[in-house]
Amino acid sequence: MAIIVKLDELMAKKKVSLNQLAAEVGISVTNLSLLKNGHVRGVRFNTLAAICRVLECKPGDLLDYEYEEDES
């Protein structure tokens, strides 16, 4: 996938655990883990905003885009 989730890096930088972030954001640890590992197809803006509030970051700090070569 071309979208890279950098949640791991921000959590480590802010010294926030998965359990702590899930509790403060108001989502399950399972869903946060799926997001962290890039195994989701989408994320709600209110969830993204809550993560940014807790980690004191911007959405661009959480997500990156990697260009993929067209294989056609």
N, C-alpha and C positions, 0 to 999 in steps of 0.2 A: 504494500500500500504506500502511496506517496505521502500521506500525512504521518508525521512522526510525533508521538506523544512524549513529552519530556518531563512528565510528572515525577518520575523517580529522582531526577536530578534536583528539581526544586524541593522535593520533600527532604532529601539529604542535606541540601544547603540550609534549609530552615529547621532541620532537626525535628521533623514532624513524622510520627509513625503513621502507618496505614490505618490502624484502628483509631488513632486520635483524629486524623483528617476526616475519616468517614463519619465519626460522631459529630464533629463540628460542622460538616457540610450537610449532614442529615440524609446520607445514603448508606446502603449496606456496604460492608467491607468487600463482599463478593463483587458488587457492581463497580466499586472503586478500583479493585484489583483488575477487573476486566478492562477498564478504561486505562489504567496505568500501563498495562501490557499491550495496548493497542488492539484489543479483541472486541471492539464495539464499532458499530457502523455510524453512530451519531452520539451527540451529547446535547442535552438541553441547555439553553442559554442560562437559565437560573442555576443549574448545577455548575456550569462553568464560572458564573459570577461568584457563587459561594466558595468555590475552590480558590479563585483569585483573591477573594476577601481574606480567607484564612491564611493563604500563603503570601499575601501582600505582593501580588504580581499582576501582570496583564495577560490576557488570553494569548498573545503572541509569545509570551515566555513559556507557555505550556505546550504550544503546538508549533510544528515546523513543517515545511513542505520540501520534499525531495523530488526533483525532476526525474522522470522515468523516460527512457528512450522508447520511441514508438517502434514496436516490433513488426509492423506491417510491411 
